[in-house]
Amino acid sequence: MTPYTFRNDTPDEFLSILREVGQWLVDNGQELWAIDTLTEANLVDDYTRNNLWVMYVADVPAATFTLQWKDPLYYGDVPENTAGFIHKVAIRRQFGGQNLFAPILDFCQEQCRERGIHEIQLETDATRPKLMQFYERNGFTPTHQRTIHEFGQTFQCQYYQLRF
């Protein structure tokens, strides 16, 4: 079994991996995030501080995600500490195809359970059917779509929910 560890005390590593994956998406004609918006000033605030996770595979940084407990922009209508909100999932290319999302999801569920929470929500670009199918294969149920404006970009988001 591969040892997975998760750390939330390495924001520089988090940003580096996120930019690396974001640039790979741009280079392959699949831009999701404008690279110049992936900065500490944009991504670290009262809701994400200490919630910027880096997943390590055998001590090698492999993936990122945020798991936060309140999100006024994307989930302003959901009360604090009633769901975990996952954002910025990014898996480095050398770890692609290794199903790293499964241990990330397990970790997020465990963190939620420790808080007495039994729901995870996330959203993704509604123009990416393969990504939407990926989340659905991993147990998420689509709930609604909404347009979001963030960092000068506009996204049509498909929202998802996973109850456990």
Secondary structure, DSSP 8 states (H G I E B T S, - for coil): ---EEEESS-HHHHHHHHHHHHHHHHHTT---S-GGG-SHHHH-STTTTT-EEEEEETTEEEEEEEEES--TTT-TTS-TTSSEEEEEEEE-GGGTTS-THHHHHHHHHHHHHHTT--EEEEEEETT-HHHHHHHHHTT-EEEEEEEEEETTEEEEEEEEEEE-
